[in-house]
Amino acid sequence: MHKIRVSVVGALGYTGYELVKIFLRHPLVELKHLADKAGVGSPYSELFPVLKGLCDLHCTATDVALIARDSDVIFFGLPHLTSMEVIPEFLKYHKKIIDLSADYRLNTAELFLKAYGAKHRDEGNLSSFVYGLPEFNREKIRQANNVANPGCFPTGIILALMPALASGLIKPDAIIVDSKTGISGGGKTPKPVFHFPECNENFMAYKIAAHQHEPEIEQELSKVAGQPVDIVLVPHLMPLTRGIFNTIYAELTSPLEPGDLHNLYCKQYEREPFVRILDYGKSPEIKHVAYTNFCDIGMKIVG
């Protein structure tokens, strides 16, 4: 069977590394180029010794023409504000592009400025990207050439709220999201708040009702609800390497039986292998999903 030729630009960050591990296990993927200016010429397995004997590629510079020529799909694991500087050159080659940064998730430059405090430098290509959450956008993703991968907080929050909002079961303007995240979400570049003595045995809220993912969540959920959705997102930093736990509070539009709510979610996700609906009243646990592709959803009606 024909293999898909894949390259990763920005292969040394956390997202790039996770991509490489996934592709090495995939029987229909052939890795072609691992580009990152920080490791040019170095064997990838030397930079990540756990891959010794599994990956014999060397890191390369970002040679746009060469990478485009050798690839069917190009993934970008670059930092925010960097992807938009690099991707326009790749778009000229009309290859499939999947960007893991936030640079192409928001639909307008105005919304990007609000979320990230920076001017978007490739505004003309924003409309060519499809939001890459399969459970929400599968058919558009199938047909798309350019895909913007969802953010970490938005993935779990959108999956949790989508069925209730689409069915009109909850009010769209009274949603509170209490999120806890591990420290790897801050990226690989060292920052004081992620320094071990600072985060170990510590717990804190940050970017209260001002997190850059809030506009992304509202943008996508508004499409589902067919009306504006307003959330208050309060993220917290936990001394864990990986994992996100979202506790979401919403007000019902009318009384609802617990079984009806649970059945709605089971029906919505019955054909989605990576979304698991727990028994009614049971809470998810980070241990059950960290380092996997799963999203576990629990629910309870109070009152």
C-alpha positions as CSV (number, residue, x, y, z in Angstrom):
1,M,0.0,0.0,0.0
2,H,1.2,3.5,-0.9
3,K,2.8,5.3,2.1
4,I,2.2,9.0,2.8
5,R,5.4,10.9,2.7
6,V,5.6,13.2,5.7
7,S,8.0,15.9,6.9
8,V,8.0,17.9,10.1
9,V,9.2,21.5,10.3
10,G,10.0,22.4,13.9
11,A,10.9,18.8,14.9
12,L,12.7,19.5,18.2
13,G,9.9,21.0,20.2
14,Y,7.5,19.0,22.3
15,T,4.8,18.9,19.6
16,G,7.3,18.0,16.9
17,Y,8.8,15.2,19.0
18,E,5.3,13.8,19.7
19,L,4.5,13.9,16.0
20,V,7.7,12.0,15.1
21,K,6.9,9.2,17.7
22,I,3.4,8.8,16.2
23,F,4.7,8.7,12.6
24,L,7.3,6.1,13.5
25,R,4.5,3.8,14.7
26,H,2.3,4.4,11.7
27,P,2.4,1.7,9.0
28,L,1.3,4.1,6.3
29,V,3.7,7.0,7.0
30,E,7.2,7.4,5.5
31,L,9.2,10.2,7.3
32,K,11.2,12.2,4.9
33,H,12.6,15.4,6.6
34,L,12.9,16.5,10.2
35,A,13.7,20.2,10.0
36,D,14.8,22.4,12.9
37,K,17.4,25.1,12.9
38,A,18.5,24.1,16.4
39,G,19.7,20.7,15.4
40,V,20.9,20.9,11.8
41,G,23.2,18.0,11.0
42,S,22.5,16.1,14.2
43,P,21.0,12.6,14.2
44,Y,17.5,12.8,15.5
45,S,18.1,9.8,17.7
46,E,21.1,11.5,19.3
47,L,18.9,14.4,20.3
48,F,16.2,12.0,21.5
49,P,18.0,8.9,22.6
50,V,14.8,7.0,23.3
51,L,14.5,6.7,19.5
52,K,17.9,5.1,19.0
53,G,17.5,2.3,16.5
54,L,14.1,3.6,15.5
55,C,14.9,6.8,13.6
56,D,18.0,7.2,11.5
57,L,17.1,10.7,10.0
58,H,19.3,13.7,10.6
59,C,17.9,17.2,11.4
60,T,18.0,19.5,8.5
61,A,17.6,23.2,7.7
62,T,14.2,24.3,6.4
63,D,14.8,23.9,2.7
64,V,11.4,24.8,1.4
65,A,11.7,23.5,-2.1
66,L,13.4,20.2,-1.0
67,I,10.9,19.5,1.7
68,A,7.9,20.3,-0.5
69,R,9.3,18.1,-3.3
70,D,9.7,15.1,-1.1
71,S,6.5,15.4,0.9
72,D,2.8,14.7,0.6
73,V,2.0,16.2,3.9
74,I,4.0,18.8,5.9
75,F,3.5,19.3,9.6
76,F,4.6,22.4,11.4
77,G,5.5,22.3,15.1
78,L,6.8,25.9,15.2
79,P,6.1,28.4,18.0
80,H,3.2,30.8,17.7
81,L,4.0,33.9,15.5
82,T,6.7,31.8,13.7
83,S,4.5,29.6,11.6
84,M,3.0,32.5,9.7
85,E,6.5,33.6,8.7
86,V,7.4,30.2,7.2
87,I,4.2,28.6,5.9
88,P,3.4,31.2,3.1
89,E,6.5,29.9,1.1
90,F,5.3,26.3,1.5
91,L,1.8,27.2,0.3
92,K,3.2,28.0,-3.1
93,Y,3.8,24.2,-3.6
94,H,0.2,23.2,-2.9
95,K,1.1,20.4,-0.6
96,K,-1.1,19.4,2.4
97,I,-0.2,21.5,5.4
98,I,-1.1,20.8,9.0
99,D,0.0,23.6,11.5
100,L,0.1,22.9,15.2
101,S,0.7,26.5,16.2
102,A,-2.1,29.0,16.8
103,D,-1.3,31.1,13.8
104,Y,-4.1,29.9,11.6
105,R,-6.8,28.8,14.0
106,L,-8.6,32.1,14.3
107,N,-10.8,33.2,11.4
108,T,-9.8,36.9,11.4
109,A,-6.7,39.0,11.9
110,E,-8.7,41.1,14.4
111,L,-9.5,38.1,16.6
112,F,-5.8,37.0,16.4
113,L,-4.7,40.5,17.5
114,K,-7.1,40.3,20.5
115,A,-6.0,36.8,21.5
116,Y,-2.2,37.1,21.0
117,G,-1.5,40.8,21.0
118,A,0.3,40.7,17.7
119,K,-0.6,41.6,14.1
120,H,-1.2,38.6,11.9
121,R,1.4,38.7,9.1
122,D,-0.3,36.3,6.7
123,E,-3.9,37.5,6.9
124,G,-4.6,36.6,3.3
125,N,-4.2,32.8,3.9
126,L,-6.4,32.6,7.1
127,S,-9.5,31.6,5.2
128,S,-7.7,28.7,3.5
129,F,-7.2,26.9,6.8
130,V,-9.8,24.5,8.2
131,Y,-10.1,24.0,12.0
132,G,-8.7,20.5,12.6
133,L,-10.9,18.9,15.2
134,P,-12.2,15.7,13.4
135,E,-15.2,15.1,15.7
136,F,-16.4,18.6,14.8
137,N,-15.1,19.2,11.3
138,R,-14.4,15.8,9.7
139,E,-15.7,16.3,6.2
140,K,-14.1,19.8,5.8
141,I,-10.8,18.3,7.0
142,R,-11.0,15.5,4.4
143,Q,-11.4,18.1,1.6
144,A,-8.9,20.7,3.0
145,N,-5.4,21.3,1.8
146,N,-4.5,23.4,4.9
147,V,-5.5,22.4,8.5
148,A,-5.0,24.4,11.7
149,N,-4.6,22.0,14.6
150,P,-6.8,22.9,17.7
151,G,-5.2,24.2,20.8
152,C,-4.8,22.1,24.0
153,F,-7.5,23.7,26.1
154,P,-9.9,24.1,23.2
155,T,-9.8,20.4,22.2
156,G,-11.2,19.1,25.5
157,I,-13.5,22.0,26.1
158,I,-15.1,22.0,22.7
159,L,-15.6,18.2,22.8
160,A,-17.3,18.5,26.2
161,L,-19.6,21.3,25.3
162,M,-20.4,20.7,21.6
163,P,-23.3,18.2,22.1
164,A,-25.1,20.2,24.7
165,L,-24.8,23.5,22.8
166,A,-25.7,22.0,19.5
167,S,-28.9,20.6,21.1
168,G,-29.7,23.8,22.9
169,L,-29.6,22.2,26.3
170,I,-27.4,24.8,28.0
171,K,-27.3,28.6,27.9
172,P,-24.5,29.9,25.7
173,D,-23.7,32.9,27.8
174,A,-23.3,31.3,31.3
175,I,-20.4,28.9,30.9
176,I,-17.5,28.7,33.3
177,V,-14.5,26.6,32.6
178,D,-12.1,25.7,35.4
179,S,-9.0,24.1,33.8
180,K,-5.9,22.5,35.2
181,T,-2.9,21.8,33.0
182,G,0.5,20.2,33.3
183,I,3.6,22.2,32.7
184,S,4.6,20.8,29.3
185,G,1.8,22.9,27.8
186,G,4.1,25.9,28.2
187,G,6.5,24.6,25.6
188,K,10.1,23.6,25.6
189,T,11.7,27.0,25.9
190,P,12.6,27.5,29.6
191,K,10.4,30.0,31.6
192,P,10.7,31.0,35.3
193,V,7.2,29.8,36.1
194,F,8.0,26.3,34.8
195,H,11.3,26.0,36.7
196,F,11.1,23.0,38.9
197,P,11.5,24.8,42.3
198,E,8.7,27.2,41.2
199,C,6.1,24.7,40.0
200,N,6.9,21.7,42.2
201,E,4.4,21.4,45.2
202,N,2.7,24.5,43.9
203,F,-0.7,25.3,42.3
204,M,-1.8,28.6,40.7
205,A,-4.3,30.2,38.4
206,Y,-2.9,32.3,35.5
207,K,-4.3,34.4,32.7
208,I,-7.6,34.5,34.5
209,A,-10.4,35.2,32.0
210,A,-7.6,36.4,29.6
211,H,-6.1,33.2,28.1
212,Q,-5.4,33.3,24.4
213,H,-7.4,30.1,23.8
214,E,-10.7,31.7,25.0
215,P,-11.4,33.4,21.7
216,E,-10.7,30.2,19.8
217,I,-13.1,28.2,22.0
218,E,-15.8,30.9,21.6
219,Q,-15.3,31.1,17.9
220,E,-15.8,27.3,17.3
221,L,-18.6,26.8,19.8
222,S,-20.5,29.7,18.4
223,K,-20.6,27.9,15.1
224,V,-22.0,24.8,16.8
225,A,-24.6,26.8,18.8
226,G,-25.6,29.0,15.9
227,Q,-25.3,32.0,18.2
228,P,-22.6,33.8,20.2
229,V,-21.1,31.7,23.0
230,D,-19.4,33.4,25.9
231,I,-17.2,31.5,28.3
232,V,-15.0,32.4,31.3
233,L,-11.8,30.3,31.2
234,V,-9.7,30.1,34.3
235,P,-6.6,28.0,33.7
236,H,-4.5,26.6,36.6
237,L,-1.0,25.2,36.5
238,M,-0.4,21.8,38.2
239,P,3.0,20.2,39.0
240,L,2.4,17.5,36.4
241,T,4.3,17.0,33.1
242,R,1.3,16.1,30.9
243,G,-2.5,16.3,31.1
244,I,-5.5,18.7,31.2
245,F,-8.5,18.5,33.4
246,N,-11.5,20.7,32.6
247,T,-14.4,21.2,35.1
248,I,-17.1,23.0,33.2
249,Y,-20.2,24.6,34.7
250,A,-23.2,25.5,32.5
251,E,-26.9,26.4,33.1
252,L,-29.6,24.2,31.6
253,T,-32.2,25.9,29.4
254,S,-34.9,23.7,30.9
255,P,-35.1,20.7,33.2
256,L,-33.4,17.6,31.9
257,E,-33.2,14.0,33.0
258,P,-29.7,12.6,33.7
259,G,-30.3,9.7,31.4
260,D,-31.3,11.9,28.5
261,L,-28.1,13.9,28.9
262,H,-25.9,10.8,29.0
263,N,-27.7,9.2,26.0
264,L,-27.1,12.4,24.0
265,Y,-23.4,12.3,24.6
266,C,-23.2,8.5,24.0
267,K,-25.0,8.9,20.7
268,Q,-22.9,11.9,19.6
269,Y,-19.6,10.1,20.1
270,E,-20.5,6.4,19.5
271,R,-18.4,6.3,16.4
272,E,-15.5,8.4,17.7
273,P,-12.8,6.1,18.9
274,F,-10.9,8.7,20.9
275,V,-13.8,10.2,22.8
276,R,-14.9,8.1,25.7
277,I,-18.1,8.9,27.6
278,L,-18.0,7.7,31.2
279,D,-20.9,6.3,33.2
280,Y,-23.1,9.0,34.5
281,G,-21.7,10.8,37.6
282,K,-18.2,9.3,37.1
283,S,-15.2,11.7,37.0
284,P,-12.4,11.4,34.4
285,E,-8.9,11.0,35.7
286,I,-5.7,12.5,34.1
287,K,-3.9,9.1,34.6
288,H,-6.3,7.5,32.2
289,V,-5.7,9.9,29.3
290,A,-2.2,11.5,29.7
291,Y,0.2,10.3,26.9
292,T,-2.8,9.0,24.9
293,N,-5.1,10.4,22.2
294,F,-8.1,9.9,24.4
295,C,-10.6,12.5,25.8
296,D,-12.7,11.2,28.6
297,I,-16.0,13.0,29.4
298,G,-18.1,12.7,32.6
299,M,-21.2,14.7,33.5
300,K,-23.6,15.4,36.3
301,I,-26.8,17.5,36.7
302,V,-27.1,19.4,40.0
303,G,-30.4,20.6,41.3
